[in-house]
């Protein structure tokens, strides 16, 4: 979870600097870290594309 938090913080800084492509990439990395940590609850990707 610490790694995911770090990616989210870096993504926020990149977005504030105007580099939205880098921010998006960091957000995806953070979501992957959350998934690997076994976080309970809905995640953005699960909300966009429901599981079959």
DAMO-V556806 format. One record per helix or strand of 2 or more residues. SS is the DSSP state (H for helix, E for strand). FROM is the first residue (numbers start at 1). LEN is the number of residues. Records with the same first field share a line. If there is no record, write none. Layout:
BEGIN
SS: FROM-LEN ; FROM-LEN
END
This chain:
BEGIN
H: 2-15 ; 20-18 ; 44-5
END
